[in-house]
Amino acid sequence: MENLEKLRYPIGKFEMPIVVSSKQISEWIAVLESLPDKLSDLVMSLTDEQLDTPYRPEGWTVRQLVHHISDSHHHSYIRFKWAMTEETPLIKPYQEKEWSKLFDARTAPIQMSLNHLKAVHVKLVYFLRGLSPEDLGRRFRHPVGNTQTSLVENIGRYAWHSDHHFAHIQNLIKKKGW
């Protein structure tokens, strides 16, 4: 059996660089910009049976991953907006594992979330490209651990999140020979 940790984190865990260059930020934003089309190209030809296949033992199905990416990136967009309009706002987390168990995440056509992700990312990328270096230092607080996250870190985290889940699906497709 493959290493479970490698299946869970095929590109490794997110690590925030100590120094983040403007080039790095541009690269992260480019990842966010390209994700909707890349993901759509990857999953659109999959059958319902393939979409309902978990990417690892006891993991989410491809369908759940697609819906999760859309839900998660929607939340991230809102967090960027809160941090730009409030002083270090306390965000509302969501129970992503519970959301993945909901009827729509388990059964809905993926096109709904692919369309949603595309719309969110068009808005998100436009917004991120307009942020100043000072804006990138703005923060929000997460209630679990009362940790603060800067907007530049959140850009990096969601670029990683994009690649992370894309790799889950891509690795499954390669493994299954689809």
N, C-alpha and C positions, 0 to 999 in steps of 0.2 A: 504493500500500500504506500502511496506517495506520502511524503511528509506533510502532515496536516497544516503546519505553520506556513509552509511554502504554498499550499493551496489557498490558505486564508490571505496571505500577503505576497502575491506573486511578484510584486515590484518592491517589496520591503515596506517597512512602516515609514510614515511621513517624518522627515527630519528637516527642521527649519534651519537654513543656513544662518550663521552668525552675522554675516554681512550679505545684504541682498542688493545686487546691482540693478540699474534700470533695464539692462539687457535681460536679466533673469525675470524681472516682472513682465517684460514684453513677451518672453517665452511662455510664462505661465498663462498669460492672457490669450496667447495664440492656442494653447491647449484647450482652454475654455471655448474659444471661438470655433475650433474644429470639431469638438466632441459631438454635437448633435448630428452632423452629417456622417462622421466616422461611425458612430454607434448605429445610426439608421442603416448604413451600408452593411454593417456587420450582421444585423439581426433580421432584416426585412425578409430574407428568403427562408427563414427558419419556419418549420411546421409547428403546429400547436404542440405536438408531442415533444419536439425539440425545445420549444419555449418553456415547457413544463418540466424540464430536466434540471436537477440541481447542479450547480457548478462544482460542488464538492459534497462529500457525505455530510448530511445534516445541515447543508447550506441552502441558501435561497435558490429558487429556480431562475432561469434566465428572465422569465417574465417578471418575477418579483424584483430582480436587479434593475431592469429597465424602469419599472415604476418607482423603485427606491431612488434611483439617480435623479429622476424628475422631481420627486418630493424633496429630497435633500437639497438639491440645488435651488429650488424655490425658497426653502428656508434660508439658505445662505444669502440669496439676493436680498431678502428682507433684513437680515442682520447687517449687511452693508449699509442699507438705507437708515436703519436705526442708529448705527454708529455715526453716520454723517449728520443726523438731525437731533441727536440727544448726547449728553455727556456721559460716556461710558455706560450705556444702558445695560440693564440686566435683561438678557434674552430669555425667551421661553424655549426650553428644549422640547423635543418631541420623542416619543417612544418608537424609534424606527423599527424595532423588532415587532412591536405590536401592530404598527401600520402595515408591515409586510404580511401580516396574518389576515388583514381585512379582505373582504370579498373582492374589491376592485383590484388589489395588488395580486391576488391569486388567479383572477379570471379575466380581467378586462383586456381588450385588444391593446397591444403595445403601441399602436399608432397614436393613441390618445396621449400617452406620456412622451412619445417622440415629438409630437407637435408641441406639447407644453414645454419640453426641454428646449426646443429650438427657439420658441418665443422668449423664454426666460433668458437664454444665453445671448440673444440679440440685444436685449435690454441690458443685461449684466455687462457684456463686453463694452458696449457704448459707454455705460456709466463708469466702468473701471478705467477706461482710457482717458476720461476727463478728470481723474483724481490727481491732485498735486502731491508732491512728496510729503507735505505736512498732513494732507488728508490721509495718506497711507499709514500714518502713525496713530490715527484715531483708533479707539478700542471699544470692544463690548465685553461684558462680563457674562460668564456662564455660571449658573447657580450651583452646578456640581463642582465643588472645590473652590468656588469663587475665583476661578481663573480668568485672566484677561487675555484677549486675543486682539492683536493689531489687524488692521485691514490688509496690510501687506502679507502678514502670516496667513490670513484667511484666503487670499488669492492663491498662495502656494499650496495650502491645504486642499483647496478644491480642484486645483490642477492635478494634484496627486490623486485625489478622490476619483477624478475622471479617468485617469490612467489605470488606477487600481481596479475599478470595476470593469473597465474595458478589457483589461488583461484577464479577469475571471472568465468572461464570456469567450474571448479569443482563445484562451487555453483550452476550454471545454470543447470548442468547435474543432480545434486541431486534434485533441485527444480522441474525439469521437469520429473524426474524419468526415465531418459534414461539409 
